């Protein structure tokens, strides 16, 4: 087992945060130096944000609660000391029992990294796992924090609503990394790494040629052991929007990552060829759809995207996709490149009997040896429970803005007692009991929803709302 290497591999310099900032602004930082901040103080009032809960659509974001430890005081480009792991983490055949969390969206095993401008992979200078390598800055009042928790089998790191350099918090990112010994139940299957994303809003800090959070040098998502052989990219990102054309093509748009999960296994020497990645959009463990609903026909239909990619450079991907409900399932290729395929999928429950159906995905690459992955997506068809939703009128009920970017205000002239938010695949995203005339709904993923409100007179009104990508 390999413990963390000594920081002495690089020159170490104790420096104040203000002195460091001056060097950064003037471009005088030395890549061969470990900067250790002499004046970082952990405020006593920083606590986990109870509002950071499991993603209502997919659930890969874990609830951030008091079981987590603050990784670092508010900082720019900082790192933790080595954190001991009670398990062995296998990174391309080398096992580690300690890890460093770097503020800039990555973890490392051989040294801390202050580097804020990301490079594409492979890169011989870095041994890192990067769910999002960008210039994270947590010093502002609303710049977020980095948290971690270690269990017997896994380590979870959450960058919670973090801002970007220089002290910007107009846009924030929430993302999560899990590493494990492959025996935990957090990551699907026997994989040992998971990337999970909430709302991703920025890509680039000011010192990396970014302008208001975008452009300049792209942020990088992937893993890199530093030998030029064992690496892969999920992608690089430098702009708003949902566009994505593959892991090694042009830089892509950050909202592609919203509410996504990517999981894979880099254990053992045979990890040199990682099987294709299957990235899903708003798929829970089981998709729920409804049949027999004549009032809200949209509940009969579940629409989602599947992205298939080969993370290693230069490989080709092939796939098969089918269902045991062939009359209900259909798909269209939105994008088809050598190493990336995007499928727009639909499952229509009309005319199907209640029960469990399945969508079967098989993706293969042409690596040596060739690798493949199979995924089975269950679809549960219900007799509609929504046909009885009434379309009464609650005096003065309004939701604004609609459409929005994920945050809504709800108000009415009558006192409201209950609201629920239902996605178009039938999942209940939010439920809330009320005793007032207004409330706020925040951090809702892009998509279409039905908002059901009940007032104190038991009147029920249902509105459709839209969240823009």
N, C-alpha and C positions, 0 to 999 in steps of 0.2 A: 504494500500500500504506500502511496506517495503522499506525504504531507505537503502543505504549502511551502514553496521555496522561500528563502529569505528575501526581504526587501533589499538586502545589501547587494543584490544583483544589479541594482541601479543606484546612482547617487541619490542621497536623501537630503532634502533641504526643508528645514522648519521655516515657515513663512506665515505672515498674517494674511487674512483674507483680502484686505485692501491692497497689500503689496502684490499679491497674486493677481488681483483684478487689473492692476496697472500693467503688469507684464503681459497679461492676456490681451488687453486692448491694444498694446503696442506691438504684438506679435513676437515677443521675446521669450516665450516659454520654451524650455528645453525638453525634447521628447525623451531624453535619457535620464531625466530626473524624476524622483518621486517627491511630490510636494506634500508636506505634512502641515496642516493648518494649525497654528499655535493658539488661535483665539476662538475656536468654535465652542459654543455653549448650547447645551440642549435646553430649550425653554421647558418649564415645568407644566405648561398648559397644553402641550401638544398631545392629543389623544386620537385614537382611530376614529375615522368618520363613520358613525353608525349608519349613514345613508348609503355607504358603499356596500351593497349587498350583492347576492347572486344576480347575474344578468337575468332579467325576466323572461328572455326568449330561450336562451340556450343553457344557462346555468353554469358556465365554465368559470366565471369569476366567483371566487370564494368570498364569503362574508368577512369583511375586515372588522374584527372585534378586539376586545381587550386581551386576547391570547397572543396578539402580535406585539413584537418589539420594534421600536423606532430604530431604523438602521443607522441613521446619521442625523446630526443636527442640521437645520436648514443651511444649505451650502450650494456652491457651484463647483462642479468637477471633483467632488470629494469621493472618498472610499472608506469602507470599514477596515478594521483589522481582520486577520483571519478568523473565520467563524468555524468552530469545530462541528463536524457532522457525526452523528452516532451510527452512520451507515457508510458503506463504500459506494461512491459514485464512479461509474465506468465511463470514461470519455475516450472513445476510440481505442480501447484496450489498455489505457492507463487509468488506474484507480486513485481517487483522491478522498481524503478524509477531512478536508477543510476547504473553505471557499471565501473569496472576497466579493462583496457587493459594491459595484461602482455606481455612483449617482447617475451617470450618463446612460442608463438603460441596459447594462450588461453585468455579468459576473465573470470572474477570472480565477485562475488557480495558481499561476506562477508569480504574479505581481499585480499591484493595483494599477489601474489605468485612469489618468485624468483626461485623456484625449477626447476632445469634444466634437471634432469634425470626423465623421465616419468615413471609412474607406470601404470599397467593395471587397468581397471575399473571392479568392483567397488572399490573405495578407500575412507575410512571414513574421510580422512584428507583434502579433496578438494571439493569445490563447484565451478565447472567450466564447461565451454563449450569450447571444444578444437578441432578446425579444424586441428591443427597439434601441439601437445605438444612435443617440442624438444628444444635443446639448441641453440636458435637463438642468433647470435652475429652480431650487426650492426656497430661495431667500425671501421672496415677496410674501405679503400677507396672505395671499390666496394661491401661493405657488405649490401647494401640496406637500407630500412627504413620501418617504420610502420606508416600507415596513417589511418585516420578515417573521417567519415562524418555522421552527425545526421540529419534526416529529421523528419517531423511530425509523421511518422509512423514506421520508421526503423532506424537502425544504421548499417553502413557498415564499416568494418575494413579490410584493405588490407596489408598483409605482402608482400612487393614488392621486389623481387630478394634479399632475405635476406640470409646472410651467416651463418656460424656456428662457435662455440667456438673451438679453440682459434684464433680469428681474421682471420678465413679462409673464402675466397671468391672464391676459385677455382670452387666450386659448390654452386648454389643458389636455393632457393625455392620461388615460388610465389603462394600465396593462399589467400582466401577471406572468411570472415564470415559476414553473414547478420542475425541480430535478428530484430523482428518486433512485432507489436501488431496483426498481421494477416490480417491487412487491406491494406497493401501496395501492389503494383503490381510487386515488384522485385522478390518475392518468389512465386513459383507456388502454385495455389490453396489457401487454407486458412492456410497454414503452417506458422510457426513462426521462423524457423531456416533454413539457407542454408549454406552449405559448398561448395566452388567452388575452383578448382585447375587449375593453369597454368602448367608450367614446374617444376616438383618436382625432385630435383637432389641429395639431401642428407637426411640422417636420424638421425645421431648421432654425437654429439660433442665430443671433445677430453677428456673432464672430465667425460664423461659417457661411457668410455672404447671404444670410436669410433676410427677407423683407417681410415684416409682420408675420413671421412664423413659417414662411414658405420660400422655395427657390434655393439658390445657392448649391451647397454640397448636400446631396441626398442622405437621409438616414438609412441605416442598413439593418435588416432583420435576417438572422441566420446563426450559424455556428462556424467556428474557425479554430483549428487546433494549432496552426502556425507553421506547419511543415509543407504547405503548398499542395498537399495531396488530400488530406482529410478536412473537408469543409463543405458547406453548401449555403446557398442563399434562398430565403423565401422571397426576398425582393429588396429594392431600394425605393424610397418614397420622398417626393419633394413638392407635392402640390395637393390642393384640396380636390375632392371628388372621389368617385368610385372606380375609375378606370384602372385596369391592370392588364398587362400584355405578357407576363411571364417573369420568372425570377432573374433572368440575365439580359433582358431587352432594355428598353428605355426606362428611366425612373418612372414610378407609378404614383397613383393618387392615394392619399392616406386613408380616406374613408372606406377603401376596400377592406381594411383590417377590422372595421367596426364589428363587434359582436362575433368575431371569428375565433376558432380554436385550431391550432396546429399542433399535432403531437407526433412523436417519432422516437426511434431508439438508436442511440449511438454507442451502445455497449459492445465491447469486443472488437477484435481486429477485423472481423467480417463486416463491421459497420462502414467500411470504405465505400460501399454502394448502398445508400439508403433507399428503401422502396419508395415509389411515388407517394406524394402527399395528397390526401383528399381533404380539402378545406370546404366546410359547409357554411351556408348562410342561413342563420336563424332556424336551425334544426335542433330540436331537443332530442332526448333519447328516443322518444316516440312522437310522431306527428299525429295530431288529432284532427280529424275532419268529421263533418256531420252530413247526414243524408236526410231527406224528407223535409227540409226547411224551405218553405215557400215565401217567407217574409224577408229573410236575409240570405239570398242565394250565394253571397260571397262566402258564407261559412261552409259551403259544400266543397270549396276549392282551396287547396294548399299550394302555394307557389314558392319555390325556393331555388337557390343557385347552388351548384356543385362546381368546385374548381379542382382540377387534377393537374399536378405538376411534377416534373422530375427535378429534384433539388440540385443534382449534380450537373455541372456545365456540359453541354454538348450532347446530352442523351435525348433519345426520342421516346415518346409516350404513346401507348395504344390503350384502348379501353373497350369494355362491354358493359352495358347497363340494361336492365330488364326489370320486370315486375311480375308477381303472380296475380296481379289484377291488370291485365293488359288493356282492358277497356277504360281503365281509370288513369293510367300513368302515361305521360308523354314528355318529350324533351326536345330542345332545339339547341344546336351548337351556336353559342354567341361568338366565341373566339376559338380558333383552332390553330395553334402554333406547334412547332416540333416538341417543345418542352412544356406547353401549357394549353389546357383546354378548359373552357368555361361552358357549362350546360345550364340552360334555363329550364327548370323542371316544373311540372304541374301534376297534381293528383286530384282528380275530380271524383267525389264520392257518389254522385247521382247514379242511381240504379244499382248500387252495390249493397249487399247484405251487411249487417253489422258484423264486426269481427276484426281480426288482425291480418293485414296484408304486408307485403314486403317489397322494397326496392333493392335490387342487387347490383352492386358496383364492383367491377374488377378492373384494376389499372396495372399496367406492366411497363417496364422500361427495357432498354437494350444494353444495360451495363454488363460488366463481366465480373461475376455472373449476373445474369438478368434477375431482377427482383420484381415482385408483384405484391399488391395489397388487395384485400377483399373487404368490403364494407356492406353490411346489411342494415337498411334503414326501415324500422317497423312503422307502419301506418295503421292507426286504430280508427275504424269507422264506427261512429255512433249514430243512433237515431237522434235527430236534432233535439237538443234541449233548449234551443233558442227561439223556436217558432212562437213561443208564447210571450216573448218580449213585447211589451206594449209600446205603442207610439203615442202616449199621452203628451201633454204639454205641461211643463213646469214653468210657472210664471217667471219671466225674465231670465231663463236659463241661457247662458252663453259661454262658449269656450273660445279663447283668443290667446295669441294669434292662431289661426287655423287656415292653411298649414303652418307648421312651425319647424324649428330646428331641434325639437325634442322637449321643449319646456312650454307648458300651457298654464293659463289662469282660468279658473272655473268660478262663475258667480251665478246667483239666482236671487229672485225676490222672495222666495220661500226658503225656509231653513232646510238645508240638505242633511240627510241622515246617512247616506251610503253612496259610494261610487265604485264602479268596477271598469277596468279597461280590458278588452278582449281582442286578441289578434285575429287576423283573418284565417288562421289555421285552427281557431277555436280555443287557443290557450288563454287562460286568465293571466294577464301580465301584472295587474295591480288590483287590489281590493282595499278599501279604506272606509271605516266608519267615521261619520262627521257629526258635529253639533254646531253648525255655523252656516253662513251664507256664501262663503267663498273658500277656495283652497288652491294650492299650487300642485302641479304635476311636473316632475323634472326627470331629465336623463332617460327619455324614452327613445328606443332604437328606431331607425328609419323604417317606415312601413305604413300600412293602413290599419285602423283600429275602430272598434265600436266602443263608445263611452256610454255607459248606462248609469243614470243618476236617479236616486230616489229621494223624495222630499218627506217632510214630517207628516204629510197627509197621505202617504203611500202612493202618490203619483209617481209614475215611472216614465222617463223619457230617454230615448237612445239617439245619440248623435254619432256621425262618422267624423273621425279626425285623421289628419295626415301628418306624418313626420317626414320631412325632406331628407335625402341623403346628404 
